[in-house]
Amino acid sequence: MATLESGMEIPKPFDAEEYSGQFRLRMPKSLHKLLAERSRQEGISMNQYCIYLLSHYS
């Protein structure tokens, strides 16, 4: 209520349907190699490994 009374704008709710769940990311070859090696050691795809890292450190 205080937000409305102060005249501050309330952001619209997040709409997950606006996002595909995909994006492209360019990186140095050395980082690509490191991620590929570490994901192989974990026995998961590089995509799954990157999702783990992003969610763990977000």
Beta strands, then each sheet from edge to edge (+ up, - down):
end
